[in-house]
Amino acid sequence: MSFWEYVGSRHTQLLTDTFQHASAVFQCMVIATVLGVVIGVATYRSEWAGALATTATATVLTVPSLALIGLLIPVVGLGVAPTVVALTLYGLLPVVRNAIVGLRGVDPALVDAAKGIGMSRAARLLRVELPLAWPPILTGIRVATQMLMGIAAVAAFASGPGLGNEIFRGIASLGSANALNQVLAGTLGIAVLALLFDAAYVLIGRLTIPRGIRA
């Protein structure tokens, strides 16, 4: 059976796995973005706090994804839970680091001007600092998403959702007629999803970042 014949015969399952993969990455990136920005806001004013936040989130990346998921199984069980925890942890570093860099890069004169017209600290953060820090934050989100696309495939080890199941089934049945087709279908599916997500981020950037800031 050729690759395209295999895809045609398994298109329903492949579409289901693709949707689950995209959904898992998207939801984990939402959580990682919220947590990462909150951590960035809480630590960017202090050199040691920012360094601690960056180091702590970077430490997670030193743990192999398969090992981290394996360690999570006894704690949260199989399935979606270890997938969500692992992907969220892996997605934090680029967001935290870029949030800190972006907030520290805001021109102090603009912050002082906002303070001078009577804006509260919260208003300055929400209306001046975060909007100006958004471009690097969005870049961090893009980088984290590309990372999670690949890492999410490993979640199949813990019965997690997504295209990793197709890859693992192919690896487990190496030598059979469709083993290569299974691995190829899962791999290409992840690559296509990564490109689609990145294109969506480019569009979001064009819609949310003023042309002057982009320049």
C-alpha positions in Angstrom: 0.0 0.0 0.0 1.4 3.4 -1.0 1.5 6.3 1.5 -1.4 8.1 -0.1 -3.5 5.0 -0.2 -2.7 4.5 3.5 -3.8 8.1 4.2 -7.0 7.6 2.3 -7.9 4.5 4.1 -7.1 6.0 7.6 -8.1 9.6 7.0 -10.8 9.6 9.7 -8.3 8.5 12.4 -5.6 10.7 11.1 -7.9 13.8 11.2 -9.0 12.9 14.8 -5.3 12.5 15.9 -4.5 15.8 14.1 -7.3 17.7 15.9 -6.3 16.3 19.3 -2.7 17.2 18.7 -3.5 20.7 17.7 -6.0 21.1 20.6 -3.5 19.9 23.2 -0.7 22.2 21.9 -3.1 25.2 21.7 -4.6 24.7 25.2 -1.2 24.2 26.8 0.2 27.2 25.1 -2.7 29.3 26.4 -1.9 28.2 29.9 1.9 28.6 29.4 1.3 32.1 28.0 -0.8 33.3 30.9 1.6 31.8 33.5 4.7 33.0 31.6 3.4 36.6 31.3 2.4 36.7 35.0 5.8 35.4 36.0 7.5 38.0 33.7 5.4 40.8 35.1 6.2 39.7 38.7 9.9 39.5 38.1 11.1 41.9 35.4 11.8 44.8 37.8 14.3 42.8 39.8 17.5 41.5 38.3 17.8 38.5 40.7 14.1 37.6 40.4 14.2 37.7 36.6 17.3 35.6 36.6 15.7 33.1 39.0 12.6 32.9 36.9 14.6 32.3 33.7 16.8 29.7 35.3 14.0 27.8 36.9 12.0 27.5 33.7 15.2 26.7 31.7 16.0 23.9 34.1 12.8 22.1 32.9 14.3 21.9 29.4 17.2 20.0 30.7 14.9 17.1 31.6 14.3 14.8 28.5 10.6 14.9 27.6 10.2 11.1 27.8 11.7 11.1 31.3 9.5 14.0 32.5 6.4 12.3 31.2 7.5 9.0 32.8 8.0 10.8 36.1 4.5 12.4 35.9 2.7 9.1 35.3 2.8 7.9 38.9 1.7 11.3 40.1 -1.2 12.2 37.7 -1.8 9.0 35.8 -1.9 8.2 32.1 -3.7 10.2 29.3 -4.3 13.9 29.1 -3.0 15.0 32.5 0.7 14.2 32.1 0.5 15.7 28.6 -0.9 19.0 29.8 1.6 19.3 32.7 4.6 18.5 30.6 3.7 20.7 27.6 2.9 23.6 29.9 6.2 23.3 31.7 8.2 23.1 28.5 6.4 26.1 27.0 7.2 28.4 29.9 10.8 29.4 29.2 10.4 31.2 25.8 7.4 33.1 27.1 8.9 34.1 30.5 12.3 35.1 29.0 10.7 37.2 26.2 8.2 38.8 28.6 11.0 39.9 30.8 13.1 41.1 27.9 10.1 42.9 26.4 9.0 44.6 29.6 12.6 45.7 30.4 13.0 47.1 26.9 10.1 49.6 27.2 11.3 53.1 27.0 11.4 54.5 30.6 10.4 58.0 29.2 7.1 56.6 28.0 6.4 55.0 31.4 7.3 58.3 33.1 5.0 60.2 30.8 2.1 57.8 31.6 2.9 58.3 35.3 2.9 62.0 34.8 -0.6 62.1 33.4 -1.9 60.2 36.4 -2.0 56.6 35.3 -1.8 54.0 38.1 0.8 51.3 38.1 -1.7 48.8 36.9 -2.9 51.1 34.1 0.7 51.8 33.0 1.3 48.0 32.9 -1.8 47.2 30.9 -2.0 50.2 28.6 1.7 51.1 28.0 4.2 48.4 29.0 2.5 45.2 28.0 1.4 46.5 24.6 4.9 47.7 23.8 6.3 44.3 25.1 3.9 42.3 23.0 6.1 41.8 19.9 8.8 39.9 21.8 6.2 38.1 23.9 4.6 36.9 20.6 7.9 35.7 19.4 8.4 33.7 22.5 4.9 32.2 22.0 5.9 31.2 18.4 9.1 29.6 19.5 7.4 27.7 22.4 4.6 26.4 20.1 7.1 25.0 17.6 8.9 23.2 20.5 5.6 21.8 21.8 4.5 20.4 18.5 7.4 17.9 18.6 7.3 17.3 22.3 3.5 16.5 22.1 4.3 13.5 20.0 6.2 11.9 23.0 3.0 12.2 25.0 1.8 9.1 23.2 4.1 7.2 25.6 1.7 8.0 28.4 -1.5 7.3 26.3 -1.7 11.0 25.5 -3.7 12.4 22.5 -2.3 13.3 19.1 -0.3 12.2 16.2 2.4 10.7 18.4 0.2 7.6 18.6 0.6 7.1 14.9 4.3 7.4 15.1 4.6 5.1 18.1 2.4 2.5 16.4 4.6 2.6 13.4 7.8 2.2 15.5 6.2 -0.7 17.5 5.4 -2.5 14.2 8.6 -1.9 12.3 8.9 -4.5 9.5 5.2 -4.6 8.9 3.6 -3.4 5.7 2.4 0.0 6.9 5.0 0.8 9.6 6.8 3.4 7.5 3.5 4.9 6.4 2.4 5.3 10.0 5.6 7.1 11.1 5.5 9.3 7.9 1.9 10.2 8.4 2.4 11.3 12.0 5.6 13.2 11.2 4.2 15.0 8.2 1.0 15.8 10.1 3.0 17.5 12.9 5.1 19.4 10.4 2.0 20.7 8.6 0.4 21.7 12.0 3.6 23.6 13.0 3.5 25.6 9.7 -0.2 26.4 10.1 0.3 27.6 13.7 3.2 29.7 12.7 1.2 31.3 9.9 -1.6 32.1 12.3 0.9 33.8 14.6 2.2 35.9 11.7 -1.4 37.0 11.0 -2.0 37.7 14.7 1.2 39.8 14.7 0.0 41.8 11.7 -3.3 42.4 13.3 -2.1 43.3 16.8 1.3 45.0 16.4 1.1 48.6 15.0 3.1 49.1 11.8 5.5 51.6 13.5 6.4 49.1 16.2 6.9 46.3 13.6 9.3 48.6 11.7 
